[in-house]
Amino acid sequence: MKLPVIRHLQKNNEKEKLENTLEVLESFCDHRSVSEAEMDVVGELISNICGALEVQNMIDEGMPERDAANNFMQKVLSSIDK
């Protein structure tokens, strides 16, 4: 997960577009011929898209953009520490 990528996706794409892309990537992963290396790349993409959606949800709830991004990364880092 990379915060600059998450912020770029969140700022430059509509929520619906990100959700549709997420569905396509998840479907791609379900195919049996997808290699481990491809799964790693797609997994990183999915993580960044989910992060962008989470940040957008916080912004939609009234949180300032910078705070939303920082709070999201704080949640991620907290979950890693556990």
C-alpha positions as CSV (number, residue, x, y, z in Angstrom):
1,M,0.0,0.0,0.0
2,K,1.4,3.4,-1.0
3,L,-0.3,6.5,0.2
4,P,0.7,8.6,-2.8
5,V,-0.9,6.0,-5.1
6,I,-4.0,5.9,-2.8
7,R,-4.4,9.6,-2.9
8,H,-3.9,9.8,-6.6
9,L,-6.6,7.1,-7.2
10,Q,-9.0,8.8,-4.7
11,K,-8.6,12.3,-6.2
12,N,-8.7,11.3,-9.9
13,N,-11.4,8.7,-10.0
14,E,-15.1,8.5,-9.1
15,K,-16.1,6.1,-6.4
16,E,-18.1,4.0,-8.8
17,K,-15.2,3.7,-11.2
18,L,-13.0,2.4,-8.4
19,E,-15.6,-0.1,-7.3
20,N,-16.0,-1.4,-10.8
21,T,-12.3,-1.8,-11.3
22,L,-12.1,-3.7,-8.0
23,E,-14.7,-6.1,-9.2
24,V,-12.8,-6.8,-12.4
25,L,-9.5,-7.3,-10.6
26,E,-11.2,-9.7,-8.2
27,S,-12.7,-11.7,-11.0
28,F,-9.3,-11.8,-12.8
29,C,-7.8,-13.4,-9.7
30,D,-10.4,-16.1,-9.7
31,H,-9.1,-17.5,-13.0
32,R,-7.0,-20.6,-12.6
33,S,-4.3,-19.5,-15.1
34,V,-3.3,-16.4,-13.1
35,S,0.3,-16.8,-11.9
36,E,1.6,-16.1,-8.4
37,A,3.5,-13.0,-9.7
38,E,0.4,-11.7,-11.3
39,M,-1.6,-12.3,-8.1
40,D,1.0,-10.2,-6.2
41,V,0.7,-7.3,-8.6
42,V,-3.1,-7.4,-8.6
43,G,-3.2,-7.8,-4.9
44,E,-1.2,-4.6,-4.5
45,L,-3.6,-2.8,-6.9
46,I,-6.6,-4.1,-5.0
47,S,-5.1,-2.8,-1.7
48,N,-4.5,0.6,-3.1
49,I,-8.0,0.8,-4.6
50,C,-9.6,-0.3,-1.3
51,G,-7.5,2.3,0.4
52,A,-8.7,5.0,-2.0
53,L,-12.3,4.0,-1.4
54,E,-11.8,4.0,2.4
55,V,-10.2,7.5,2.3
56,Q,-13.1,8.7,0.0
57,N,-15.6,7.4,2.5
58,M,-14.0,9.4,5.3
59,I,-14.0,12.5,3.2
60,D,-17.7,11.9,2.3
61,E,-18.4,11.8,6.0
62,G,-16.9,15.3,6.4
63,M,-13.3,14.6,7.3
64,P,-10.7,16.9,5.6
65,E,-8.8,15.1,2.8
66,R,-5.4,15.3,4.6
67,D,-6.8,14.0,7.8
68,A,-8.6,11.2,6.0
69,A,-5.4,10.0,4.4
70,N,-3.4,10.2,7.6
71,N,-6.1,8.4,9.6
72,F,-6.3,5.7,7.1
73,M,-2.5,5.1,7.2
74,Q,-2.6,5.2,11.0
75,K,-5.2,2.4,10.9
76,V,-3.1,0.4,8.5
77,L,0.0,0.8,10.6
78,S,-1.9,-0.1,13.8
79,S,-3.2,-3.3,12.3
80,I,0.3,-4.3,11.2
81,D,1.7,-3.7,14.7
82,K,-0.8,-6.1,16.3
